[in-house]
Amino acid sequence: MAEQYTERPTEIEVFPLGSETDVILRKSIAESETTGENGDVATCWQCEERQIRVPGTVSTEDIAADFEAWWEYTPGTKAQSVEDVRTETVAQMSATCNAAIVGGVDVTLTGGETKHFSLTLEDQLNLLSLQGRVASGADSVPYHADGEECSYYSAADFGRIADAATRWKLYQESYFNALRGYILALETVTELRGVTYGMDIPEAYRTDVLRALLAQQETADVAAE
C-alpha cells in the first residue's frame, strides 16, 4: 500500500520476534512536496510498502539479495530457498523439453506437401526400426502422419521424416542442456523465476552443439528467404 514519510525511509527493516521475523519492505521511494493548510510547502517521501511476518530468522542482507522475491512472498508460507526454486525450475524445463519433443515436427515431403509427425517414445522406436529397413534397401515403408491413416512413404520421403525427427530431438535436448547450465549459474529466486523454455540463452552458456545447430538453422533460414 502507499505510505508517506517526512524523511526518506529505508527499503528494508527487520524485527526479530523469537522464532519469526517481522519485515517492512518499501519500493518506488520518491521525494515529493505537500502543501499544508496554511500554504507552507514541505518535502515528503512517498513509497509502496509491505509488512510481512516470516518464519525463522531473516536478515536485511538476505532480503536485499533477492528483494523482488521477498516483495512477492505470501505470508504464512515457507519462503523457498534459491536451491528449492532451482530444482523446481530444472524439473519444469525438463518436462517442457520432453513435451516439445513429443509434440513433434512438420516435414515437407518431396512432393511439396507438409505434414506433422508426433514423436512419442513409440513413434521414435518405430522410426528407428523403419530406418533399418530403408538402409537395407526398401523402396518404401508404412508410416503415418498425425491424424492420418497409415500409408506407404517412399525411401526419400521417409528419409526426410527421420532426418527432421532426429534434428528436432537433438535441438531440444541440446537447448535444454544449455538452459540447465544457465539455470545452475543463477543466484536469485527472481532470476530463476524469469527462466522460460525457448528464451535466448546467453552466449556463455551455449554448448558447442547448440551453437552449431543454431548456425545451421540460421543458414537454412537465409537460404529460404
Helices and strands as residue ranges (DSSP letters): E 2-5, E 12-17, E 20-35, E 41-55, H 60-64, H 67-71, H 82-103, E 105-108, E 114-117, H 121-135, E 140-143, E 151-154, H 155-185, H 189-193, G 203-205, H 208-224
